[in-house]
Every structure is written in C-alpha cells, then in structure tokens.
Amino acid sequence: MERIILIETSTALCSAALAEDGVITAYKESSAPKAHASLTAVFIQDMLAERGVTLADCDAVCVSKGPGSYTGLRVGVSTAKGLCFGSQKPLLAVGTLDTLVAQAASVTPSEAERAPFRFIIPMIDARRMEVYTAVFENGQQLTETAPAIIDENSFAEYLEQGVCLFIGDGAGKCADVIKHPNARFCQCWPKASAMLSPAQQAYKEKRFEDVAYFEPFYLKEFVATVSKKKLF
C-alpha cells in the first residue's frame, strides 16, 4: 500500500493529510493564527495514530514548496525534512499554485455555463493588490510563477478567450477590480488534501528532493523589519 504524508502550510491555513493508495484517509486543518509551528507535527502524529500506522509504514512525505508565507513555508519544510531525515523516507515537493489548480477540480461552473473553465489562475495573497500567480490551461502551466499587481486590465487576454477561474486566498480582493463577464472567483486556502494528485505524480516519476539542501520557493526574498514599539 502506497502511503504519502501531505503537508500544506503556505498560507494562513495549516493542514495535513494522509493518502493511502490514492485516497485521502485522514485530514487535519486549522486556521488558528500563528499556530503552524505548534500544530503541524501534532496533526501528523494524530493522523498516523488514527490509521494505526507509523512513519515507517509510509512511503514518502510531500510538502508545499511555495510561493506563500515565509514563516509558514519554513515550518512545513522543516517538519517534512525532519520526518524524512529520521525515517530515510523520500521528500516530495508540490508548488502551492499546483495545489490550487488541483483544488479547482471541486469548483464547478454555474448551470448557465455548462462548460469547464478555460483557464485556471491560482492566486496567493501577497500585500495590497499584489498576488503570486500563474496561468494554467488543462493542467499545464502557461506562464511563469511571478508576483503581479492586479488592476482592471489584468489577464484581459485570457478573459477574452473564455471563462477564467481565479482561485486562492488572493482571489477575493481581485473580484472588486476585475469585472470582466468571464471572470469567476473562488476565495479559499490551499489544502493538503488537494496535493494528492501532484504528489502521486511526483512520487511515480521519482522526483525526490534533496533532504539536506531543499529550500522553499519564496519567490521574493524575506525582508526583516525593525519593530517601532519600544522594547525598553
């Protein structure tokens, strides 16, 4: 039986799932603020206990590699590395945007359309009107993952070609700006359960990461700031 532990901590939602022979058999999530570090390992321990298995019974660990929250990604990757290092299991990594594209399969077009979305445009919230995004068609990525400032003309060339689904925690704020009739929006966080398909594919193709040197895909460098509050 193929078992893969799935870890998604790239946004405000902390989630973990256990996949057994292509089926999600256990799932945990929490949107509690700043709880990723305290919950991720606990979620995994609880899921394994629920299923009556151990880490030794698993075949791989898959983690979200970003883009997303700097702190969230560090927590997820550190946890995954620790599990893999201690158990000698292979490490897999799935892009956050790929997870959202897989998650889009559960979003159905309206009855009036009766047709699949032409383009899937996953969005990770950055700051103000900026998102981390790319354009996908039929599961294939058409553009590079990049930061984008959203305005009323964003993605116009794709919207003119057909219905576009904007999905992710950055989709909601874009709904107030992008008014094209072909635009659809799904405000949601990426979930570990949606990592199943891309994780299975990575495992099948043996696209294993180097446990010692793997780093998350931050897209932008982390910038530390000095607190304006007086410490003394």
Backbone bond lengths (Angstrom), bond angles and torsions (degrees), N, CA, C in turn:
res aa  C-N    CA-C-N  psi(-1)  N-CA   C-N-CA  omega(-1)  CA-C   N-CA-C  phi
1 M - - - 1.465 - - 1.528 109.84 -
2 E 1.340 115.78 129.29 1.462 120.83 179.68 1.528 109.90 -85.57
3 R 1.336 115.68 121.80 1.462 120.32 179.15 1.530 109.40 -122.35
4 I 1.330 115.60 130.16 1.460 120.83 178.49 1.523 108.88 -130.47
5 I 1.316 116.24 129.11 1.462 122.01 173.97 1.527 107.67 -86.25
6 L 1.329 116.78 131.13 1.463 122.87 -177.68 1.524 109.76 -115.34
7 I 1.338 116.79 130.99 1.468 121.99 -176.85 1.523 109.60 -128.51
8 E 1.342 117.01 123.84 1.466 121.99 179.36 1.539 109.46 -128.25
9 T 1.325 116.20 109.98 1.463 120.43 -177.70 1.526 111.89 -134.17
10 S 1.325 117.54 24.44 1.467 120.73 -171.95 1.519 114.40 -79.89
11 T 1.341 117.47 -13.47 1.469 120.72 -179.14 1.527 109.26 -130.20
12 A 1.321 116.57 -160.40 1.462 120.33 -178.56 1.518 112.54 -69.72
13 L 1.332 117.35 -17.85 1.466 120.88 178.57 1.520 109.85 -91.16
14 C 1.310 116.08 126.64 1.470 121.92 174.27 1.523 106.84 -100.66
15 S 1.329 117.52 122.46 1.459 118.89 -179.09 1.519 110.86 -143.57
16 A 1.325 114.47 155.52 1.461 121.69 177.47 1.517 108.22 -147.32
17 A 1.317 115.95 149.23 1.459 120.47 -179.21 1.525 109.63 -143.87
18 L 1.318 115.20 158.26 1.462 121.47 174.96 1.523 107.45 -120.09
19 A 1.328 116.24 124.54 1.456 121.73 178.63 1.526 109.09 -107.70
20 E 1.318 116.27 130.75 1.459 121.92 178.35 1.524 108.98 -127.62
21 D 1.318 115.61 116.51 1.463 122.23 -178.17 1.527 112.11 50.61
22 G 1.335 115.44 45.86 1.455 120.50 174.46 1.511 115.78 80.23
23 V 1.331 117.70 11.88 1.465 121.54 -179.94 1.525 109.01 -128.44
24 I 1.330 116.88 135.92 1.458 120.97 174.94 1.524 108.34 -75.39
25 T 1.318 116.79 114.52 1.465 120.95 -177.24 1.526 113.11 -105.46
26 A 1.329 117.16 -12.18 1.468 120.57 177.33 1.524 108.36 -152.67
27 Y 1.324 115.81 144.10 1.465 119.82 -177.03 1.522 109.62 -151.43
28 K 1.332 115.73 139.21 1.456 122.37 177.35 1.524 109.24 -137.14
29 E 1.306 117.56 143.05 1.461 120.09 175.79 1.525 110.68 -152.39
30 S 1.329 115.23 156.73 1.460 121.55 175.44 1.520 108.89 -156.21
31 S 1.324 115.26 138.84 1.458 120.82 175.17 1.523 110.96 -107.93
32 A 1.328 116.40 17.49 1.464 120.29 177.40 1.527 109.45 -59.72
33 P 1.317 118.47 135.76 1.471 120.83 -176.82 1.527 112.64 -61.31
34 K 1.314 115.10 134.77 1.460 123.17 173.07 1.533 113.04 52.26
35 A 1.333 115.97 38.13 1.466 119.76 -177.09 1.530 112.99 -108.40
36 H 1.315 117.72 3.40 1.466 120.72 -176.50 1.530 112.00 -56.23
37 A 1.326 116.52 -46.19 1.465 120.34 -175.82 1.527 112.11 -64.23
38 S 1.319 116.35 -34.51 1.456 119.70 -176.87 1.528 113.23 -87.73
39 L 1.324 118.15 -18.13 1.461 120.31 -173.09 1.527 115.11 -106.69
40 T 1.318 118.47 -29.48 1.462 120.26 -171.41 1.525 112.63 -57.55
41 A 1.313 117.62 -53.26 1.465 120.73 -179.06 1.530 111.19 -65.76
42 V 1.331 116.65 -35.80 1.472 121.07 179.14 1.525 110.04 -64.28
43 F 1.337 116.67 -43.21 1.462 120.35 177.64 1.525 111.00 -56.37
44 I 1.322 116.64 -45.75 1.464 121.07 -177.53 1.524 110.58 -65.25
45 Q 1.321 116.22 -44.38 1.463 120.58 178.64 1.527 110.87 -60.36
46 D 1.323 116.83 -43.63 1.467 120.81 -179.01 1.529 111.55 -66.30
47 M 1.326 117.29 -40.51 1.470 119.98 -179.88 1.519 111.53 -64.18
48 L 1.322 116.44 -44.45 1.454 119.73 179.67 1.531 110.54 -62.72
49 A 1.329 116.21 -39.60 1.460 120.37 179.10 1.532 110.78 -65.39
50 E 1.328 116.22 -40.19 1.469 120.31 179.05 1.520 111.63 -61.01
51 R 1.315 115.96 -38.12 1.468 120.57 -177.40 1.524 112.28 -88.37
52 G 1.327 116.92 -4.79 1.465 120.19 178.72 1.510 113.52 68.94
53 V 1.348 115.92 33.34 1.460 120.62 178.96 1.521 109.07 -127.79
54 T 1.317 116.03 171.91 1.456 121.60 178.11 1.524 109.28 -122.55
55 L 1.304 115.79 174.34 1.458 120.60 177.37 1.529 110.63 -60.49
56 A 1.302 116.75 -33.25 1.464 121.29 179.59 1.528 111.98 -63.90
57 D 1.327 117.08 -23.81 1.464 121.56 179.98 1.530 112.53 -83.39
58 C 1.336 116.90 -6.63 1.464 121.51 -178.17 1.528 110.46 -92.01
59 D 1.329 115.63 156.79 1.459 120.36 -176.71 1.525 113.02 -101.48
60 A 1.334 117.18 -24.05 1.464 120.01 -178.11 1.525 109.69 -166.13
61 V 1.324 114.17 164.17 1.463 122.14 174.16 1.524 107.28 -122.90
62 C 1.329 116.23 130.14 1.463 120.64 -179.49 1.523 109.41 -118.74
63 V 1.321 116.03 133.37 1.464 120.98 -177.23 1.521 110.15 -127.39
64 S 1.319 115.61 150.38 1.465 120.12 174.29 1.522 108.47 -71.07
65 K 1.334 116.63 129.89 1.457 119.66 -176.85 1.529 113.29 -99.64
66 G 1.336 117.78 -1.97 1.446 120.70 178.91 1.513 112.21 104.05
67 P 1.336 116.13 -178.38 1.465 127.22 5.86 1.526 112.13 -73.44
68 G 1.328 115.09 169.72 1.454 120.82 -179.45 1.510 111.07 161.93
69 S 1.316 115.08 -156.41 1.456 122.29 -179.32 1.524 111.05 -64.60
70 Y 1.310 116.43 129.11 1.463 121.04 179.78 1.531 110.26 -57.01
71 T 1.322 116.57 -51.55 1.465 120.50 -177.37 1.520 111.07 -65.25
72 G 1.334 116.93 -44.77 1.458 120.34 -179.46 1.515 112.14 -60.20
73 L 1.322 116.65 -44.45 1.457 120.47 179.58 1.524 111.35 -63.44
74 R 1.327 116.55 -40.88 1.469 119.96 179.50 1.529 110.70 -61.24
75 V 1.324 116.51 -41.11 1.468 120.39 -179.67 1.525 110.37 -64.09
76 G 1.326 115.93 -49.21 1.458 119.66 -178.47 1.510 112.93 -61.98
77 V 1.334 116.79 -46.47 1.461 120.94 -178.32 1.529 110.79 -67.06
78 S 1.323 117.21 -40.94 1.471 119.87 178.82 1.528 111.09 -62.46
79 T 1.327 116.07 -41.69 1.466 120.03 178.40 1.522 110.71 -63.92
80 A 1.324 116.23 -46.99 1.470 120.47 -179.27 1.527 111.11 -61.90
81 K 1.332 116.52 -42.60 1.458 120.24 179.11 1.526 110.95 -62.07
82 G 1.310 115.83 -42.32 1.462 119.76 -179.87 1.523 111.37 -61.81
83 L 1.332 116.25 -43.17 1.459 120.19 178.78 1.527 111.02 -63.29
84 C 1.318 116.03 -44.18 1.470 120.48 -177.73 1.526 112.22 -69.25
85 F 1.316 115.99 -41.28 1.461 120.37 -178.73 1.525 110.99 -64.22
86 G 1.342 115.02 -43.06 1.461 118.72 -177.21 1.518 113.84 -73.06
87 S 1.328 116.81 -27.29 1.462 120.66 -175.25 1.520 113.78 -108.46
88 Q 1.354 116.12 -6.71 1.468 121.26 -176.94 1.532 111.71 62.62
89 K 1.333 115.86 30.48 1.458 120.50 176.40 1.530 109.35 -91.89
90 P 1.341 118.73 150.81 1.460 120.80 179.84 1.532 111.99 -70.72
91 L 1.324 114.87 149.71 1.462 122.20 179.03 1.529 109.16 -103.79
92 L 1.326 115.64 129.28 1.457 122.61 175.29 1.522 108.70 -113.60
93 A 1.318 117.22 154.35 1.465 120.80 178.09 1.526 109.17 -138.54
94 V 1.327 115.22 137.01 1.464 121.87 -180.00 1.520 108.37 -125.46
95 G 1.322 116.80 134.53 1.454 120.59 178.16 1.523 111.79 -66.29
96 T 1.317 116.55 143.69 1.460 120.83 -179.81 1.519 111.67 -60.22
97 L 1.319 117.12 -38.42 1.461 119.83 179.62 1.528 110.76 -66.86
98 D 1.324 117.65 -35.76 1.459 120.88 176.88 1.526 110.86 -64.23
99 T 1.325 116.34 -36.97 1.461 120.33 177.29 1.520 110.40 -63.34
100 L 1.327 117.01 -43.33 1.462 120.41 179.39 1.522 111.95 -65.64
101 V 1.325 116.87 -36.48 1.465 120.11 176.32 1.532 110.11 -62.90
102 A 1.324 116.99 -42.99 1.463 120.66 176.90 1.524 110.52 -64.57
103 Q 1.319 116.40 -37.24 1.465 121.72 179.90 1.530 111.10 -67.28
104 A 1.328 116.49 -26.92 1.462 121.18 -179.19 1.523 111.92 -64.31
105 A 1.328 117.39 -18.16 1.463 120.80 179.78 1.529 111.45 -62.42
106 S 1.336 116.25 -23.62 1.463 119.97 -179.97 1.525 112.55 -88.45
107 V 1.340 116.64 -3.89 1.465 121.10 178.11 1.519 107.97 -98.03
108 T 1.318 117.47 114.97 1.461 120.84 -176.42 1.523 110.89 -98.32
109 P 1.331 117.17 142.15 1.466 120.30 175.66 1.529 109.88 -61.97
110 S 1.313 115.44 161.06 1.459 119.77 179.98 1.523 110.20 -66.99
111 E 1.323 115.94 161.42 1.461 121.00 179.48 1.523 110.85 -60.38
112 A 1.324 116.56 -31.30 1.465 120.16 -177.78 1.530 111.27 -67.17
113 E 1.346 116.64 -28.62 1.467 119.59 -177.43 1.528 112.14 -84.37
114 R 1.333 115.91 -47.19 1.464 121.76 179.91 1.532 112.16 51.68
115 A 1.297 116.26 37.16 1.466 121.55 179.04 1.524 107.92 -151.97
116 P 1.334 117.56 149.60 1.467 119.82 179.26 1.523 111.19 -68.53
117 F 1.316 115.00 160.67 1.458 119.65 176.11 1.522 109.39 -65.77
118 R 1.326 117.22 139.11 1.467 120.61 179.48 1.526 110.19 -72.48
119 F 1.329 116.00 -46.51 1.461 121.06 -179.56 1.531 109.91 -126.84
120 I 1.323 115.42 143.55 1.465 121.96 171.96 1.523 106.70 -109.59
121 I 1.326 116.44 125.43 1.469 120.75 -178.38 1.532 108.61 -123.15
122 P 1.339 116.91 91.00 1.464 120.53 179.61 1.525 110.45 -72.13
123 M 1.326 115.63 146.15 1.467 120.79 -176.82 1.518 110.63 -138.15
124 I 1.322 116.02 125.57 1.460 121.80 172.45 1.520 107.75 -103.98
125 D 1.313 116.34 127.14 1.462 121.16 -177.29 1.522 111.06 -63.84
126 A 1.310 116.47 132.72 1.467 121.72 175.18 1.528 107.05 -108.58
127 R 1.325 117.24 -101.91 1.464 118.85 176.20 1.518 108.48 -141.88
128 R 1.313 115.54 153.79 1.460 122.22 -175.95 1.526 109.72 47.91
129 M 1.329 118.92 -121.78 1.460 120.89 -178.98 1.527 112.09 -101.40
130 E 1.314 116.60 24.91 1.457 120.55 178.92 1.524 110.91 -99.20
131 V 1.331 115.76 142.35 1.456 121.78 175.61 1.531 109.18 -136.74
132 Y 1.330 116.17 160.62 1.453 121.70 169.86 1.528 105.62 -100.27
133 T 1.321 117.14 126.15 1.456 118.13 -169.11 1.526 112.56 -154.05
134 A 1.322 115.32 172.02 1.467 124.13 173.03 1.520 106.16 -163.67
135 V 1.311 116.39 166.18 1.465 121.07 -179.49 1.524 109.45 -109.68
136 F 1.336 116.24 133.29 1.457 122.46 179.90 1.527 110.11 -122.55
137 E 1.322 115.70 144.70 1.456 121.76 173.74 1.518 108.51 -138.06
138 N 1.337 116.15 125.84 1.471 120.98 -178.50 1.520 112.02 53.53
139 G 1.316 115.80 37.81 1.462 120.90 178.38 1.506 115.50 79.81
140 Q 1.328 117.55 -3.19 1.461 121.64 -179.74 1.527 110.58 -101.33
141 Q 1.322 116.77 134.66 1.458 121.06 -179.50 1.523 109.69 -80.50
142 L 1.335 115.87 122.50 1.462 121.48 -176.65 1.523 113.18 -92.89
143 T 1.325 116.78 -28.53 1.464 120.60 -177.35 1.522 109.45 -126.53
144 E 1.306 116.46 159.43 1.459 120.36 178.07 1.526 110.83 -70.33
145 T 1.311 116.12 148.85 1.460 120.68 173.50 1.520 108.41 -67.55
146 A 1.332 115.95 125.84 1.462 119.45 -174.24 1.519 110.34 -156.71
147 P 1.339 116.99 157.87 1.460 119.64 173.08 1.528 109.43 -74.68
148 A 1.323 117.15 146.05 1.462 120.62 -179.96 1.528 109.48 -143.65
149 I 1.327 115.94 137.27 1.460 121.87 173.35 1.527 106.61 -90.47
150 I 1.325 116.74 122.49 1.455 121.08 -174.32 1.534 111.23 -88.00
151 D 1.341 115.28 131.08 1.462 120.86 171.61 1.520 108.07 -137.82
152 E 1.337 117.74 -174.70 1.461 121.12 -174.72 1.534 113.64 -65.35
153 N 1.320 117.74 -16.68 1.465 121.12 -178.86 1.527 113.44 -100.83
154 S 1.306 117.76 0.96 1.464 121.08 -177.93 1.528 111.36 -62.20
155 F 1.321 116.16 134.12 1.466 124.60 176.32 1.522 113.20 61.69
156 A 1.336 116.68 22.88 1.469 120.87 -177.77 1.532 111.78 -58.05
157 E 1.335 117.46 -39.09 1.467 120.03 -177.32 1.519 112.15 -64.35
158 Y 1.334 117.00 -31.36 1.458 120.43 178.95 1.525 110.88 -82.52
159 L 1.311 117.30 -37.66 1.458 121.55 178.72 1.525 111.69 -63.16
160 E 1.322 116.74 -32.03 1.461 120.39 178.59 1.535 111.63 -70.48
161 Q 1.327 116.34 -21.16 1.465 120.19 -177.02 1.523 113.13 -90.04
162 G 1.336 117.40 -19.50 1.459 119.18 -179.19 1.516 111.59 166.42
163 V 1.328 115.02 -176.42 1.462 120.93 -177.38 1.527 110.58 -70.35
164 C 1.317 116.30 131.15 1.466 123.00 179.73 1.526 109.78 -115.18
165 L 1.321 116.73 131.73 1.454 121.43 174.16 1.518 109.18 -100.78
166 F 1.325 116.57 117.20 1.459 122.89 174.00 1.527 106.35 -94.78
167 I 1.320 117.03 117.50 1.458 120.73 -173.55 1.529 110.98 -131.54
168 G 1.334 116.00 140.88 1.459 120.76 178.80 1.518 110.94 134.16
169 D 1.328 116.29 -179.29 1.460 118.94 -178.82 1.521 112.28 -79.26
170 G 1.340 116.79 -1.45 1.459 120.66 174.56 1.512 112.65 -103.53
171 A 1.340 117.06 -0.42 1.466 120.30 -175.19 1.524 112.47 -74.89
172 G 1.321 116.81 -35.99 1.455 120.16 -175.09 1.515 113.97 -59.60
173 K 1.338 116.60 -44.86 1.461 118.89 -177.40 1.523 112.15 -69.93
174 C 1.341 116.20 -21.29 1.461 119.74 178.80 1.527 111.77 -77.47
175 A 1.326 116.54 -22.30 1.463 120.33 -179.56 1.522 112.00 -63.59
176 D 1.321 117.36 -24.87 1.464 120.90 178.95 1.521 112.16 -80.38
177 V 1.337 116.54 -11.48 1.461 120.84 -174.87 1.527 112.41 -113.00
178 I 1.335 116.00 -45.31 1.465 120.66 -178.46 1.529 108.83 -87.42
179 K 1.306 116.62 111.19 1.467 121.89 -173.57 1.523 113.44 -110.71
180 H 1.311 117.93 11.70 1.460 120.76 -178.54 1.541 110.18 -62.83
181 P 1.333 118.31 140.52 1.474 120.63 -178.99 1.523 114.54 -62.61
182 N 1.329 117.99 -18.40 1.465 120.85 178.68 1.525 113.23 -90.42
183 A 1.307 117.62 3.69 1.464 121.18 -177.99 1.527 110.94 -89.63
184 R 1.328 116.21 131.34 1.468 122.92 174.31 1.524 107.23 -126.09
185 F 1.318 117.00 147.67 1.461 120.38 -174.12 1.527 111.40 -130.59
186 C 1.317 115.53 137.77 1.463 121.93 175.03 1.520 108.29 -133.03
187 Q 1.321 115.81 103.20 1.457 121.68 179.78 1.524 108.52 -81.84
188 C 1.326 117.09 114.33 1.462 120.37 -178.29 1.525 109.68 -161.15
189 W 1.315 115.25 164.95 1.459 121.60 173.17 1.526 109.29 -97.34
190 P 1.321 118.42 148.34 1.471 119.52 172.84 1.526 109.42 -66.65
191 K 1.334 115.83 141.58 1.457 121.21 -177.17 1.528 110.90 -119.32
192 A 1.319 115.22 148.72 1.464 120.39 -179.38 1.520 111.88 -60.79
193 S 1.316 117.26 -32.90 1.461 120.50 -178.91 1.524 111.74 -63.39
194 A 1.343 117.23 -29.64 1.467 121.13 -179.68 1.525 112.28 -78.03
195 M 1.321 117.65 -7.21 1.460 121.48 178.50 1.516 112.06 -78.55
196 L 1.328 117.19 -8.78 1.469 121.57 -171.74 1.524 113.53 -53.08
197 S 1.324 117.68 -55.51 1.463 120.62 -175.39 1.527 113.22 -62.39
198 P 1.356 118.51 -51.82 1.473 117.52 178.43 1.521 112.97 -64.71
199 A 1.321 117.64 -30.90 1.467 120.09 178.08 1.528 110.68 -68.59
200 Q 1.313 116.85 -42.01 1.465 120.84 177.42 1.528 111.08 -60.76
201 Q 1.329 115.53 -41.30 1.456 119.64 -179.33 1.524 111.17 -65.22
202 A 1.337 115.37 -42.41 1.463 120.12 178.80 1.531 110.73 -63.36
203 Y 1.327 116.48 -39.64 1.463 120.32 179.72 1.525 110.72 -67.68
204 K 1.325 116.09 -42.50 1.458 121.17 179.46 1.531 111.32 -60.45
205 E 1.341 115.84 -39.74 1.462 121.12 -178.66 1.524 112.56 -87.15
206 K 1.335 116.46 1.35 1.468 122.81 179.36 1.528 111.73 57.03
207 R 1.322 115.56 41.85 1.459 120.27 176.75 1.537 108.60 -87.55
208 F 1.335 114.14 72.49 1.449 120.75 -177.00 1.532 110.63 -87.76
209 E 1.313 115.89 144.34 1.459 121.86 178.70 1.526 110.03 -91.62
210 D 1.314 115.55 156.13 1.463 121.39 174.98 1.527 108.26 -76.95
211 V 1.317 116.42 113.10 1.469 120.52 -174.94 1.530 111.46 -59.73
212 A 1.306 117.58 -36.01 1.466 120.68 -176.59 1.520 112.60 -74.08
213 Y 1.323 117.41 -36.94 1.462 119.88 -169.46 1.529 115.16 -113.40
214 F 1.317 118.15 -3.12 1.460 119.84 -179.03 1.525 111.37 -63.83
215 E 1.328 116.56 134.93 1.459 122.81 177.15 1.530 109.28 -128.94
216 P 1.325 117.95 148.07 1.467 120.29 177.78 1.527 111.40 -64.10
217 F 1.318 115.28 158.94 1.461 122.47 176.38 1.527 107.29 -92.25
218 Y 1.330 116.02 93.06 1.464 120.01 -175.90 1.523 112.00 -76.67
219 L 1.301 117.95 -26.32 1.458 126.20 -176.22 1.519 111.54 73.94
220 K 1.341 116.79 -42.49 1.456 121.03 174.61 1.512 108.91 -125.26
221 E 1.313 116.34 148.65 1.458 120.46 178.19 1.524 109.99 -68.49
222 F 1.339 115.56 142.06 1.450 120.48 176.22 1.522 109.75 -70.83
223 V 1.328 115.82 132.97 1.462 120.78 179.33 1.521 108.95 -118.53
224 A 1.326 115.47 116.10 1.463 120.06 178.54 1.525 109.83 -82.44
225 T 1.312 115.92 142.14 1.457 120.57 178.58 1.520 109.87 -120.03
226 V 1.294 115.71 156.88 1.448 121.44 179.35 1.522 108.98 -93.36
227 S 1.315 116.21 128.55 1.457 120.56 -179.26 1.532 110.22 -62.72
228 K 1.333 116.04 140.61 1.462 121.20 178.52 1.523 110.90 -85.84
229 K 1.326 116.44 -7.60 1.453 119.90 178.83 1.521 109.66 -76.47
230 K 1.310 116.61 142.22 1.458 120.97 177.41 1.524 109.73 -74.94
231 L 1.322 115.34 126.31 1.453 119.94 -178.89 1.520 112.21 -86.33
232 F 1.308 116.42 -22.48 1.481 119.65 179.86 1.523 109.44 -130.88
